[in-house]
Amino acid sequence: MDKINKISLVKLLTKEKGEVSGIFSHIPTKGVSYGISYRDKKAGYCINGKFEKKYDDVFDFVYSKDGCQFAYAAKLNNKYFVIKNSQELDGKYDEILLDSLTFSDDGKSLAYIMKKNKKHYIKLNNLTLGPFDEIHPTMLFGIDNRTLAYQSRLRNKWAMAILDKRYTMEFKCMLMDFCYKQNHILYSGEAGGYTKVIYDEKAVGKYNEDVDGLALSDDGLHFAYSGDNSFFIDGKKINQYESVDQIVCNGGKFACCASQIQNDEDDEDVNSQVFVLGREEQKGRYSNILDPILTKDGKHFAFIADRNDAGKYFIVMDNKEIKPLGKICHSTFTLSKSGMNFAYLSEKDKKIGGVIKQCVVVNQIQGEPFDGLYSDIYFLENKNKVCYIVENNSEIFYIEQKFKAR
């Protein structure tokens, strides 16, 4: 077992006083917050050990990127409003759209979508954008932390917008997806019986089938996506498969997972997966691929995979298969920046004290068991440690787990 350093952060409210309805954490600041449904049918949050005011309902808790600020939505007497750093902001509305509270990277701007008199608006600090007939809850800030990209509907037409500039290309349906980096924007939508891909207001392709997996490089100058079961980089077709999905980008490198039908030795059709690293194709016979990760230098590519739909997932790192310890939990697999070390959440097959326990595994060495993981697993590579936040026996802990580098 790896050496563990454990710090108690907060004890959860007892069930006699209320039910815990969600746990949120911020690793760098060791911040922990959780929602509470009280016995008197009120709701509130406990934020970093401090109990907030009770309301009829609370939702959409978010930390800023640096963890120094927080915000959430509340309902009281049939009116909705936003609380930021324990202070109620001006403005009471008919509704605040779920999953719309968004901080800029520097934490100085907060945006959310509200509804008033049957119209939708965006509140961005002291600025109000709208009215619109509908707004999708996903909003992305630009590099200046002030401009905001979003999609909205006026009458029966959807379009992208940056602040109050509505783009000229309009679509009958909500846009499929969009990316916004370094003031470059990539999105897709249905028009004229086709799905079009738009990069900086220029159509770069149109397809009969849905477009998936839009991805922009960090500098916004390169892009990738799948359309008509083909993989495209910068609008150029790389190859065609039975299906393409799970496109990932790190820095300026792209990778994707794709499937094709291959014949086995008995000439039976077998649905296998092909993974593509940039423009170099590598093959492996898998029935499912999840959680693909590409290192920034493009030298390492890893994922978890299944064979023959057996539900027994294992790790594939740079073409080498690794059997996990216990049952690997989907969406927890991660790599260090170097791509040489890996970690994941493992669920024990046997109960401990009547409870199924979990543990973090780093380079195939297990940490201490606990009841639940409430953060990502972060590598502190220069210290040969990973850190994460867990709950065990109704108490929240910050964990630093040492590991031996591969």
C-alpha positions in Angstrom: 0.0 0.0 0.0 1.3 3.5 -0.9 2.1 5.9 2.0 -0.9 8.1 2.8 -1.1 11.6 4.3 -4.7 12.3 5.5 -6.1 15.6 6.6 -9.7 15.9 8.0 -11.5 18.8 6.3 -15.1 18.7 7.6 -17.7 16.4 9.2 -21.0 16.0 7.3 -24.3 17.0 8.9 -25.9 14.2 10.9 -29.0 12.5 9.4 -31.1 13.7 12.4 -30.7 17.3 11.2 -30.9 16.8 7.4 -29.8 14.9 4.3 -26.6 15.7 2.4 -27.6 16.3 -1.2 -24.3 16.8 -3.0 -20.6 17.2 -2.2 -18.3 19.7 -4.1 -14.6 20.1 -3.7 -11.7 22.2 -4.8 -8.3 20.5 -4.5 -5.8 23.4 -4.5 -7.6 25.2 -1.7 -8.9 22.0 0.0 -12.3 23.6 -0.2 -15.4 21.4 0.5 -19.0 22.3 0.3 -22.2 20.3 0.4 -25.9 20.8 0.0 -28.4 20.1 2.7 -32.1 19.2 2.7 -33.2 20.1 6.2 -36.0 18.4 8.1 -38.1 21.6 8.0 -38.2 21.3 4.2 -35.7 24.1 3.7 -32.4 23.8 1.8 -29.0 25.3 2.1 -25.2 24.8 1.7 -22.4 24.2 4.1 -19.4 25.9 2.5 -15.9 25.2 3.9 -17.5 24.4 7.3 -19.8 27.5 7.4 -23.6 27.0 7.2 -25.2 29.3 4.7 -28.7 30.8 5.0 -31.7 28.5 4.5 -33.9 28.9 1.4 -36.8 27.0 -0.2 -34.3 25.5 -2.7 -30.7 25.8 -3.6 -28.8 24.4 -6.7 -26.0 24.9 -9.2 -23.1 25.4 -6.8 -19.8 26.3 -8.5 -16.3 27.2 -7.3 -14.2 29.7 -9.3 -11.1 28.1 -10.9 -8.8 29.4 -8.1 -11.3 28.3 -5.5 -11.4 31.7 -3.8 -15.0 32.4 -4.9 -18.2 30.5 -5.1 -21.8 31.0 -6.3 -25.1 29.2 -6.4 -28.7 29.7 -7.2 -31.5 29.9 -4.7 -35.3 30.1 -4.6 -37.4 31.9 -2.0 -41.1 32.8 -2.2 -41.3 31.7 -5.8 -38.5 34.0 -6.9 -35.0 33.0 -8.0 -31.7 34.8 -7.4 -27.9 34.2 -7.2 -25.7 34.1 -4.1 -22.0 34.9 -4.6 -19.6 34.6 -1.7 -22.5 34.4 0.7 -24.0 37.7 -0.6 -27.3 37.8 -2.5 -26.9 39.6 -5.8 -29.4 42.2 -7.0 -32.2 40.8 -9.2 -35.0 38.4 -8.6 -36.3 36.3 -11.5 -39.0 33.8 -12.5 -36.3 31.1 -13.1 -32.6 30.6 -13.2 -31.5 28.0 -15.8 -30.0 24.8 -14.3 -26.3 24.3 -15.0 -25.8 27.8 -16.3 -23.7 29.5 -13.5 -20.2 30.0 -15.0 -17.1 31.7 -13.7 -14.4 33.2 -16.0 -11.0 31.6 -15.5 -9.8 34.6 -13.5 -12.9 34.5 -11.3 -13.7 38.2 -11.9 -16.7 37.5 -14.1 -19.8 35.4 -13.3 -22.5 34.6 -16.0 -25.8 32.8 -15.6 -29.1 32.5 -17.5 -32.3 33.8 -16.0 -36.0 34.0 -17.2 -38.3 36.9 -16.7 -41.7 37.6 -18.3 -41.3 34.4 -20.4 -38.1 35.6 -22.0 -34.5 34.4 -21.4 -31.6 36.7 -20.6 -27.9 36.3 -19.7 -26.6 38.2 -16.7 -22.8 38.9 -17.0 -21.7 40.9 -14.0 -23.7 44.2 -14.5 -24.4 43.5 -18.2 -27.8 42.0 -19.4 -27.9 40.2 -22.8 -31.3 39.5 -24.4 -34.1 39.0 -24.6 -34.1 35.6 -26.3 -36.7 32.9 -26.7 -34.3 30.3 -25.5 -30.6 30.0 -24.5 -28.5 26.8 -24.1 -26.9 26.6 -20.7 -23.4 26.0 -22.0 -21.4 29.3 -22.0 -17.7 29.7 -22.6 -15.5 32.7 -21.7 -12.9 34.1 -24.0 -9.2 34.6 -23.2 -9.9 38.1 -21.9 -12.3 36.6 -19.3 -15.0 39.1 -20.4 -16.2 38.0 -23.8 -18.8 35.2 -23.7 -19.8 32.7 -26.4 -23.2 31.0 -26.3 -26.1 29.8 -28.5 -29.6 31.3 -28.4 -32.9 31.1 -30.2 -34.9 34.0 -31.6 -38.3 32.8 -32.9 -37.5 29.6 -34.7 -33.8 30.3 -35.5 -30.7 29.3 -33.4 -27.4 31.0 -33.8 -24.0 31.5 -32.1 -23.2 34.8 -30.4 -20.3 36.5 -28.7 -21.7 38.9 -26.2 -24.3 41.0 -28.2 -22.9 40.0 -31.6 -25.2 37.4 -33.1 -23.7 35.5 -35.9 -25.4 35.5 -39.3 -25.5 31.7 -39.8 -28.9 30.5 -38.4 -30.2 27.0 -37.9 -33.7 25.5 -37.2 -32.4 23.2 -34.5 -30.2 23.8 -31.4 -26.6 23.6 -32.4 -24.9 20.2 -31.9 -21.8 21.4 -30.1 -19.3 24.3 -30.0 -15.7 25.2 -28.9 -14.3 28.6 -28.1 -10.5 29.1 -27.5 -8.2 32.1 -28.1 -11.1 34.0 -29.8 -11.5 31.2 -32.4 -14.9 29.4 -32.5 -15.9 26.0 -33.9 -19.5 24.8 -34.1 -21.9 22.7 -36.1 -25.6 22.8 -36.9 -28.3 21.4 -39.2 -29.2 23.4 -42.3 -30.6 22.4 -45.7 -30.7 18.7 -44.9 -27.0 18.6 -43.9 -25.0 19.1 -40.8 -22.5 21.9 -41.3 -19.2 22.6 -39.5 -18.4 26.2 -39.1 -14.9 27.5 -38.1 -14.6 31.3 -37.5 -17.8 31.9 -39.5 -16.5 29.9 -42.5 -18.2 26.6 -43.5 -15.5 23.9 -43.6 -17.7 20.9 -44.4 -21.3 19.6 -44.6 -22.3 16.0 -43.9 -25.3 13.7 -44.1 -24.8 12.2 -40.7 -24.4 14.0 -37.4 -21.1 15.7 -36.6 -19.5 14.7 -33.2 -16.5 15.4 -31.1 -15.7 18.9 -32.0 -12.2 19.8 -30.7 -10.0 22.9 -30.9 -6.3 23.0 -30.2 -5.2 25.2 -27.3 -4.2 28.1 -29.6 -7.5 27.7 -31.5 -5.7 27.4 -34.9 -6.4 23.7 -35.5 -9.5 21.7 -35.1 -10.8 18.1 -35.4 -14.3 16.4 -35.6 -16.1 13.4 -37.0 -18.6 13.5 -39.8 -20.2 10.8 -42.0 -18.2 8.3 -40.0 -14.9 9.9 -40.9 -12.2 11.6 -38.9 -11.2 15.1 -39.9 -8.4 17.4 -38.9 -8.5 21.0 -40.1 -11.3 20.0 -42.4 -9.2 17.4 -44.2 -10.4 13.7 -44.1 -8.0 11.4 -42.4 -9.9 8.1 -42.8 -13.3 6.5 -42.8 -14.7 3.9 -40.3 -17.9 2.3 -39.2 -18.1 5.0 -36.6 -15.9 7.7 -35.0 -16.2 9.2 -31.5 -14.3 10.3 -28.4 -12.0 12.8 -30.1 -9.5 14.2 -27.6 -7.1 17.1 -27.9 -4.1 18.2 -25.8 -2.0 21.1 -26.9 -2.0 20.9 -30.7 -2.3 17.1 -30.9 -5.5 15.2 -31.7 -6.5 11.6 -31.2 -9.8 9.7 -31.5 -11.3 6.3 -31.1 -13.1 4.7 -34.0 -14.7 1.3 -34.8 -14.8 -0.9 -37.8 -16.0 -4.5 -38.6 -13.2 -6.9 -38.9 -13.3 -10.7 -39.7 -11.8 -13.1 -37.2 -10.2 -16.4 -38.0 -13.6 -18.1 -38.4 -14.8 -15.4 -40.8 -17.3 -14.1 -38.3 -17.9 -10.4 -38.2 -16.4 -8.9 -35.0 -17.0 -5.3 -34.0 -13.5 -4.1 -33.0 -12.1 -0.7 -32.2 -9.4 1.2 -34.0 -7.7 4.0 -32.2 -6.1 6.7 -34.2 -3.2 8.9 -32.9 -3.1 12.0 -35.1 -2.7 10.7 -38.6 -1.0 7.4 -37.6 -3.5 4.5 -37.2 -3.0 1.9 -34.5 -5.3 -1.1 -34.1 -6.6 -3.1 -31.2 -9.5 -5.6 -31.0 -11.8 -4.1 -28.4 -15.5 -3.9 -28.1 -15.6 -0.7 -26.1 -13.1 2.1 -25.4 -13.6 4.7 -22.7 -11.7 7.7 -21.1 -9.0 8.2 -23.9 -6.2 10.5 -22.8 -3.5 12.1 -24.9 -0.4 13.7 -23.5 0.5 17.2 -24.6 3.5 16.1 -26.5 1.5 13.5 -28.3 3.9 10.7 -27.4 1.5 8.8 -25.0 -2.1 7.7 -25.6 -4.0 5.6 -23.0 -7.6 4.5 -22.3 -9.6 1.8 -20.6 -11.2 -0.9 -22.8 -13.4 -4.0 -22.8 -13.3 -7.1 -25.0 -16.3 -9.0 -26.3 -18.7 -6.7 -24.3 -17.8 -8.7 -21.2 -17.9 -5.6 -18.9 -14.4 -6.4 -17.6 -12.4 -3.2 -18.3 -8.7 -3.0 -18.4 -6.1 -0.4 -19.1 -4.3 0.2 -22.4 -1.2 2.4 -22.3 0.9 2.9 -25.5 -0.4 -0.5 -26.9 0.3 -2.4 -23.7 -2.6 -4.0 -21.7 -2.7 -3.7 -17.9 -5.1 -5.6 -15.7 -6.6 -3.3 -13.1 -6.8 -4.1 -9.3 -10.5 -4.5 -8.6 -13.1 -2.9 -10.7 -12.0 0.2 -12.5 -14.5 3.1 -12.2 -15.4 4.8 -15.5 -14.3 8.5 -15.9 -11.7 8.2 -13.1 -8.7 7.0 -15.1 -6.0 9.6 -15.5 -2.3 10.1 -16.5 0.5 12.2 -15.2 1.7 15.0 -17.5 4.6 12.9 -18.5 2.3 10.1 -19.5 4.4 7.6 -17.6 2.3 7.3 -14.4 -1.4 6.4 -14.2 -4.1 6.3 -11.5 -7.7 5.3 -11.2 -10.5 4.7 -8.7 -11.0 1.0 -7.9 -14.1 -0.6 -6.4 -13.6 -3.6 -4.2 -15.4 -6.8 -5.1 -16.0 -7.6 -1.4 -17.8 -5.5 1.2 -15.9 -4.2 4.2 -18.2 -3.9 7.3 -21.2 -4.3 5.0 -20.2 -1.5 2.7 -18.5 -1.7 -0.7 -15.3 0.3 -0.4 -13.2 2.2 -3.0 -9.6 3.1 -3.2 -7.2 5.0 -5.5 -4.7 2.9 -7.4 -1.5 4.5 -8.6 0.8 2.5 -10.9 -0.9 -0.7 -9.6 -0.4 0.1 -5.9 -3.5 0.6 -3.8 -4.2 3.4 -1.3 -6.5 3.2 1.8 -10.2 2.2 1.4 -12.9 4.8 1.7 -16.6 5.3 1.0 -16.6 7.7 -1.9 -14.3 9.9 -4.1 -15.4 13.6 -4.5 -12.7 15.1 -6.7 -10.6 14.3 -9.6 -7.2 12.5 -9.0 -4.4 15.1 -9.4 -0.8 14.3 -10.0 1.9 16.2 -8.0 4.5 14.7 -10.3 7.5 16.6 -8.9 6.7 15.2 -5.5 5.7 11.7 -6.7 2.3 12.1 -5.1 -1.4 12.1 -6.1 -4.0 14.1 -4.2 -7.7 13.8 -4.0 -10.7 14.3 -1.7 -12.8 11.5 -0.2 -15.7 10.8 2.2 -15.3 8.1 4.8 -17.7 7.4 7.7 -19.5 10.8 7.1 -16.2 12.8 7.3 -14.4 14.5 4.4 -10.6 14.1 4.0 -7.9 15.5 1.8 -5.5 12.7 0.8 -1.9 12.8 -0.5 -0.8 9.4 -1.6 2.9 8.8 -2.5 3.8 6.6 -5.4 6.8 5.1 -7.0 7.4 6.5 -10.5 7.4 4.1 -13.4 
